[in-house]
Amino acid sequence: MTFENLGTSSGAMGKISFDKPNRRAKGFLTSPVDDMDSLTYAINAQLLPLSPNYDDITRITARVLTAGDLTPNDVMTSLDGRVSSPIRLQVDAVIPLPLKAPVNSIVYLGGNRDDRIQSQQVIEEDLRFIHEAQRLSQKEEPHPLPKDYTQHISINGQNIDENDLEQVLKIYQSVFQDYVVRLDKDTIKEMFINNVVGLVRDKTGKIVSLTVAEIIPSIIDNMNLVELTDSATDPKLKEEDPEAKNINFWARQVLIDYLRENSSGITVLYSEARADLIPVLRNNFWQGFEFAGLLPNSCRMKSNITSSSLNRGEYGDLVVMYLINNKDEEDPMITMAPGIGEAGKIVISNHDTRAVLVLDTIVDKGVLNQAAVSLSNLPPGINRQILKAISKEPMRIGERLDGSPLKVEASIAFPNPSVSDQSLYWIVAGENTGTRVADESQMTNLRERVHQVAVDQKFETQRGEDLLNFAQNKFSRELRFITISPYNFSFYKRSLKEVYGEAFKSYPYNVVEAIKNSCGTNIYVAVVDGTNDRILAITGAEMMNLAGMQLAEIGDSASLKEAQGMGLGPLIKRYLLQVMHQTNNVPLLSFTDSRIANDAAVLKANRRAGFQLNPEILLPNHTEISSDRDPGLTTRLIGSDGTIFQTEHMTMTYITGEKVTQTLQQYGGIPL
């Protein structure tokens, strides 16, 4: 479903028009632009006819679709001076899109005339509210919908009568003393007719909360754009039913669920939420929306229901937030970094002489055995074979697969989402040959080292607040947490090169390029120096969808030398779990291929973050990696291309989706 049959009240599409009541020029340019000349030509061509109205225009908001090699960073750095307008435009917000999307981002260009520029005091309060809303969303769960309350949607005005229209009008008039559009029965009726609306009714059947989804007509193949807007809850509800809390969350949720279930391809949900009301922002964070930017003094909006004590004038600031639903699973592995492999294909690396096969169905032992046999016919020089799969049946570590030399190296149980009280198993089987065969006495020593970490109470899961306090006490400046995205990758690229260059002498692939190509779908988080945005430590979750099951390999972890001893390892891993939970993107199982090395520092950090260890899991001479820090037992090998490389023995740490939630509930996330 692409929603093409539904109307929209999103404003001017394909052009920029004069919005007289809000004294602004606003529009959505629907033709993608792939260079700055095309972008500025398109903007100028739209603004020129509006020049007679410039005395009345005090704000410009223009949304553009960037494509090709044109990045939001290019727009930020090159826009100034290229737009013919008395109002200086800048990038107010960016919604990054998945790599498979036909365009790479939605960029909000905006600017205010001098007499409409927002005060710095208000901007700072907006940012405080955003951080507070995010903190609250991590600290507490939404209050349940009260008994006998109901949720439903209305499409094109279905299931709405005259009494409903009157009740919704009363809600809006009670919440807003001034609003972006005229509020009367006709506009309310038009709102229902043209949109999809999520509603909550109380036990008497009266509408008490609603959110509107403005479906933008299909402008890009395989991509739907939906703006969530016009959220409101009856102010009287607080007195009439004290148990009814965060009710608008449920009006939004029924709408989001409907849009997810009935869309195809890529659906971009975004909202321009009130910046002065923390509960509205908290709802967005609860539902996995991410911050994209701020639109200062965007439109007429005045309400007595506010978190602010400041005089904000006649215009309201809006926070742009977004949530992306991608149902395009034709090739779910396309955006993975190279650490995992590619589903259904044997991937051979001649450089580090190994072959990896990941099965993309849930298998039994028979299928595993057949797949293992297929790994036996490999080119000369390949001396490590790896098979990965989700199995219906448990397998014993050390068990040999029939008809092949592969042995089970890891077997990790996680809940079966389709059948309660049953488990599935992440199986890794492998075999080394020739000079890559590990010394058994080394393996015995490594198992003992991993066992010591697994049972030592010093490395038990720690509270998120304690992890942050330890790190902050070691670091004299402010620590900040970020998520690497297509929007900010260019900004952090130099710092990424620095941190990985310091951490590793060699790595199995170009990790910075891998992050660039996958940060739209994988999750990469970092802790940075708050004074200069220099990355101190980073880790990532490479997401994979196998047989409809979402798993994640945690990897690409690195830190600066100066950050050693600061406790950033467990801190950044806990924050990663927190971001997964916050964005409703918690895999059924997350696991790492972890260096054991001499001090097992990575294993200790992962345990403190909440991950589990099994001393029986060993991945001998698993992959090419070399580091000057805490070097482990390495083996020097010669690749098929003649280059010399080093491998290290590794183990796995892991955490199930259920355990992620339990860990955050019991030990807390990182206080932001």
C-alpha positions, 0 to 999 in steps of 0.5 A: 500500500502506498497511500496514494488515494489519501489526501494531505494537508501538508501544505504546498507540494512541489513549490514554495508558497506564501502562508499569510496567517503565519507570515512565512513562505513554506513548501516542499520541493519534490524533485530531488537535487544532486548538486548545489547548483540545482538546489539553489536554482530550484529555491531561487526559482520558487522565491522570486515570484514571492518577492512582492510579499517580502514585507509580510514574509518573516520566515522561510521553511523549504524542504528539499530532497537531496540525492546522489553525491549531494550530502546535507554537509555539502548543503550546510557548508555551501548554502550561504550567499547562494539564495536570493532572499532578504532572509538568510537560509541555513540547514535547520534539520536533516532527516537521513534516509536508508541507503536503499532509498532513492534519495539520501535525505530530507533537508529543512532549509529555514531562516527568520527575519531579524524581527522574528529571530528567536532568543538564545534563552528560548533556544537553550531551553528548547534543547534542555527540554529535548534532553530532559524528554529523552532522559525521561523516556529512558527512565520510565515506560509509558503508563498503560492505557486505562481499562475500557479505553479504546484506540482506533483509527479513522481514514477519510473521516470514517467512524466519526460523527457530528458529536465527535467533530464538536468534541475534537474542536473543544479539545483543540480550542482548550489546548491552543489559544492560537494555532497554525490554522483556523480552528472551527468545525469546518477545518476539523471536518476537513482534517478528518476527511483528508487524513488518517487519524489515531484516536483514543476514546474513554470508557464512555466512548468520548474522544479524549486524545488524537494525532493526525497523520498527513499522508504526502502523495507519492512523490518518490517511487518506493518511499512514503512520507507521513507527517504526524501532527495536530496532537492534542489531549482533552485537558479535563481528562487529568481531573476526570480520570487521574489514572489516564496518563500519557494518553496521546502516546496511545493515539500516536501508537495505534496510528504508527502501528497502522502505518507500519503494517499497511505500508510497503517499501520505505516509510518515513514518519516525521513530526514537527513537535512542540519544543515547549512541551516535554511530554510531547517530546517524550512520546516521540522518544518512547516511540523510537523517533530521533532528533533531526533539528529545530525550527525556531519561531516556525508558526503561530502557536500559543498554549497555556499547557506548556513546560516553559515559564518564558514568554515565547511570543506569538510563534512556536518553536518546533522539533523535527523528529523522524522514524523510518520503517523499511519493509524492503527486504529484497536483500536485507544484508546489503547494508551490513558492514563486512564483519557478518557476511552475506546471507545465502552466499559463501563469501571468500576473503583471499586476503585473510584466507577464510570463507564464511557462509551465513544461512538465511533460514531457520535450520535443523541439524540436517540442513546444517550438515548439508551446508557444512559439506558445501564449504568443503569445495573451496579454492586452495589457500583457504584455511578457515571455514565458518558457518553461521545459522539459526537452528531449531535444535541446540548443539553441543560445543565441540560437536562435529557436523556430519560429513565435514570437518567443521565443529560447533564453536558457539551455540547461544540460545535466545527466545523463539518469538513465534513459540513461547517457552521455546528457544532458537540457537545461534550456531557458529561452526568452524574449522582451521587447516594448515598453519592456522590450526591452533595449539590445544594447550593455548586453547586450554589456557584461553578457556581458563582466562575467559572462565576467570572473567566469567565468574569474577564478581568484580566484573558483574553488571554495573549501574549505568549511573556508576559507569558514567560517574567513573568515566566522568571522574577520570575525564576532566571535561564534559562527555557527550554521547552521539549516534553516527548517522548519514547526516553527521558522518562527514563531520566525524569522519576525520575523528573516526579515522583517528580512533581506528588508526590508533586502536588497530595496526590492521583490520579485516576491512576499511572500517570507516568506509563500512560505517559510511555505507551502513550507518543508515541502518546499523547503529553506531554510537560514540562518546565524545569530548564535549568541548571539541566533538572528538571521538574518544570511544565507539562501538556499533551494532551490525543489524541482520535480518535472517528468516524474519529474525533480527540479530545484531553483531556488536563490533567495530569497537575502538578507543583513543589511547588517551581514553584507556583506563577511563572505563569507556568500554562498558559505558559505550556498550551500555549506551548502545543497548540504551539506544537500541531500546529507545529506538524500538530496535532491540534484536532478539540476540546481540553478540560480539566476536571479542578479543581475548588478548592478555588482559581480557579487557574487552571481556571485562568491559562487556560483562560490566555492560550486561553481556554474558560469557560462556568459557566454552566458546572459542573462535581460534585464529578467527580473523585478521586483527592486530593491535599494540594494546594488550596484544593477544596470542597472534598467528602470522599467516600469508594471504592468497594475495601474498600479504602477511597478516596476523590473526587472534583467538576470540570468544563471544559475549552476548545478550538476548533482547529480553536481557537488554530490557531487564538490564536497563530496568534493573541497572539503568541506562546512561543518565544524559 
